[in-house]
Amino acid sequence: MRLKNKVALVTGAGSGIGKETALLFAKEGAEVIVADINEDIGRETLQEIHENNGKALFVEVDVTNEVSVAKMVEAIRNHCKTIDVLFNNAGISGVGQLHSIELETWKKVFDVNVTGVFLVSKAILPLMMKQNSGSIINMSSCIAEIGLANRASYAASKGAILSLTKSMQVDYAPYNIRVNALMPGTIYTPFVEDYLSREPNRDAAIAKIKERQLSGDLGKPIDVAYAALYLASDESKFMMGTPFMIDGGVVNGKSS
């Protein structure tokens, strides 16, 4: 029960890494605020938590909309007194070389992946500052540290999140708030499945992804969820402004 008596907000908790993390947080004793733009899949996560005797509340939210975020925070404040953990997980993928990306596509990737983190963090930080404690986990990516073909918008957005994480940590350390970033490699999520579904040779595409990871395989959402659990728990109290790699060896190693 590593999160006993803690309240944790997880955005994008309806699927993939967000869902696995919400389930794990609940299993470890946290009361989880399951936040997602899709009510159907969000409530599925909520139901699974309740079926396993966990505590959770579902809140529908569009992280890119300031009014929607404000309504989410109001619902949370009416339900509980504190927010101990914020996992800014909601995000979308972006594929394409810079010269081929439409402006609207670029804006959408940044709106969800960067502005979404800004709006939710801005709304939650005053609560953490008042209680003089908290752990914020921002979802970046190992792509912020490497070059990868056809990922210009996504890489730029995740690089922004890594820089934002470091800046936030400096500003909020006096309030005993820790801010760290998760840096996953390729994790088999609905995002990846959607990408693979558009590839003419799915098996070849999977093989190519596996080749760039020393593990020789794709990661699983639970791999990242366990890293998020560590950052959410008091065990990581000396980690501040840190990029936490869960990338199967993409960044710090290269297979022969």
HUBELUR-V504021 format. One record per backbone hydrogen bond with DSSP energy under -1.0 kcal/mol. CO is the residue of the C=O (numbers start at 0). NH is the residue of the N-H. E is the energy in kcal/mol with one decimal. If there is no record, write none. Layout:
co = [CO	CO]
nh = [NH	NH]
e = [E	E]
This chain:
co = [0	2	5	6	6	7	8	9	14	15	16	17	18	19	20	21	22	23	24	25	27	30	31	32	33	34	35	37	38	39	40	41	42	43	44	45	46	47	48	49	54	56	58	61	64	65	66	67	68	69	70	71	72	73	75	83	84	85	86	86	87	95	96	97	101	102	103	104	105	106	107	108	109	109	110	113	114	115	116	117	118	119	120	123	124	125	126	127	127	133	134	135	136	137	137	140	141	149	150	151	152	153	154	155	156	157	158	159	160	161	162	163	164	165	166	167	168	171	171	172	177	178	179	180	181	182	183	185	186	188	189	190	191	192	194	195	200	201	202	203	204	205	206	209	212	218	219	220	221	223	224	225	226	227	228	232	233	235	241	243	245	247]
nh = [3	5	30	83	84	32	86	34	18	19	20	21	22	23	24	25	26	27	29	28	2	7	56	9	58	12	60	41	42	43	44	45	46	47	48	49	50	51	53	52	31	33	35	64	68	69	70	71	72	73	74	75	76	77	79	134	8	136	10	88	138	151	99	100	105	106	107	108	109	110	111	112	113	114	115	117	118	119	120	121	122	123	124	127	128	129	130	131	132	177	85	179	87	139	181	143	144	95	154	155	156	157	158	159	160	161	162	163	164	165	166	167	168	169	170	171	172	174	176	175	135	240	137	243	139	245	141	218	188	192	193	194	195	196	197	198	204	205	206	207	208	209	210	212	215	187	222	224	225	227	228	229	230	231	232	235	236	238	180	182	184	214]
e = [-1.3	-2.1	-2.7	-1.9	-2.0	-3.3	-3.2	-2.3	-1.3	-2.2	-2.4	-2.4	-2.5	-2.2	-3.1	-2.1	-2.1	-1.9	-2.4	-1.8	-2.9	-2.5	-2.4	-2.4	-2.7	-2.3	-1.5	-2.0	-2.5	-1.2	-1.7	-2.1	-2.6	-2.1	-2.1	-2.3	-2.7	-1.1	-2.9	-1.8	-2.4	-2.8	-1.4	-2.1	-2.4	-2.2	-2.1	-2.0	-2.3	-2.1	-2.2	-2.3	-2.7	-1.8	-2.9	-2.1	-3.0	-3.3	-2.1	-1.8	-1.9	-1.6	-1.6	-1.1	-2.4	-2.7	-2.1	-2.2	-2.0	-2.6	-2.2	-2.5	-1.9	-2.5	-1.1	-2.3	-3.0	-2.1	-2.3	-2.6	-1.7	-2.0	-2.9	-1.7	-3.1	-1.9	-1.6	-1.0	-1.8	-2.6	-2.5	-2.4	-2.5	-1.0	-2.5	-2.0	-2.0	-2.6	-3.2	-2.2	-2.1	-2.3	-2.2	-1.9	-1.6	-1.8	-2.1	-2.6	-2.4	-1.7	-2.1	-3.0	-2.1	-1.4	-1.9	-2.4	-1.3	-1.3	-1.6	-2.2	-3.4	-2.0	-2.9	-3.4	-2.1	-1.8	-2.5	-2.6	-1.5	-2.4	-2.3	-2.0	-2.8	-2.0	-1.1	-1.4	-2.0	-2.4	-2.3	-2.0	-1.9	-2.4	-1.7	-1.5	-2.0	-2.9	-1.5	-2.1	-2.1	-2.5	-2.4	-1.8	-2.0	-2.2	-1.7	-1.2	-1.5	-2.4	-2.6	-2.9	-2.0	-1.9]
